[in-house]
Amino acid sequence: MYPFMRVTIGVVVTCIAVILVQNLSGFWVSPQDGPDLKTAVADGGAAGGGAAAGGPGADLFKANCASCHQPSGKGIPGTYPPLAGSAFAQGDPTVPARIVLRGFQGKIERAGKTINGVMPPLAGVLSDDDIANILTYVRSSWGNTADAVDAATVADVRAKTEGHGPNTEAELQQAL
């Protein structure tokens, strides 16, 4: 092989590696939507805790929710709704518990964008403790300031919604 070919191949491989590393942020909608771990609540006193406190909710969220709702909690516009600033996430804790347990299907409007999506039910995948930890993390991260959710609340919602299919927005606005 000619010496100039070795140099050329080395330069090409280096350029490809640099491009790949720089585009890892392309996983998010824009570079500004990348994970902002500094905004997670650090007190972690409640079950689930903030990311800085190392609460179990942070790791469970990353493993089960972040691929759609993003590590930043901002979702993917037009596809997956944001959890940061979400009235559903911060309101009555039975509402997000119903969504996680039984799923969601149908049109919603968030931040001026219509989303016609589906969230699969996770009742068969996650325990009541896991769901409580995830919801506590969501309700205390990215500027959200709602109270913790306990496993007893999730267990009650699980029992009351047994056999129920995916929720619609209209159903979630009705009391359990």
FENVEN-V52332 format. One record per backbone hydrogen bond with DSSP energy under -1.0 kcal/mol. NH is the residue of the N-H (numbers start at 1). CO is the residue of the C=O. If there is no record, write none. Layout:
# FENVEN-V52332
nh=(NH & NH)
co=(CO & CO)
This chain:
# FENVEN-V52332
nh=(6 & 7 & 8 & 9 & 10 & 11 & 12 & 13 & 14 & 15 & 16 & 17 & 18 & 19 & 20 & 21 & 22 & 23 & 24 & 26 & 27 & 28 & 33 & 34 & 39 & 41 & 54 & 55 & 57 & 58 & 60 & 61 & 62 & 63 & 64 & 65 & 66 & 68 & 69 & 70 & 73 & 75 & 76 & 79 & 80 & 83 & 84 & 86 & 90 & 91 & 95 & 97 & 98 & 99 & 100 & 101 & 102 & 103 & 104 & 105 & 106 & 108 & 110 & 113 & 115 & 117 & 119 & 122 & 123 & 125 & 126 & 131 & 132 & 133 & 134 & 135 & 136 & 137 & 138 & 139 & 141 & 144 & 146 & 154 & 155 & 156 & 157 & 158 & 159 & 160 & 161 & 164 & 167 & 172 & 173 & 174)
co=(2 & 3 & 4 & 5 & 6 & 7 & 8 & 9 & 10 & 11 & 12 & 13 & 14 & 15 & 16 & 17 & 18 & 19 & 21 & 23 & 24 & 25 & 30 & 31 & 36 & 140 & 51 & 50 & 48 & 55 & 56 & 57 & 58 & 59 & 60 & 61 & 61 & 65 & 65 & 66 & 70 & 69 & 80 & 76 & 76 & 73 & 73 & 83 & 86 & 87 & 92 & 93 & 94 & 95 & 96 & 97 & 98 & 99 & 119 & 167 & 117 & 115 & 113 & 110 & 108 & 106 & 104 & 100 & 101 & 122 & 122 & 127 & 128 & 129 & 130 & 131 & 132 & 133 & 134 & 135 & 138 & 141 & 139 & 150 & 151 & 152 & 153 & 154 & 155 & 156 & 157 & 161 & 103 & 168 & 169 & 171)
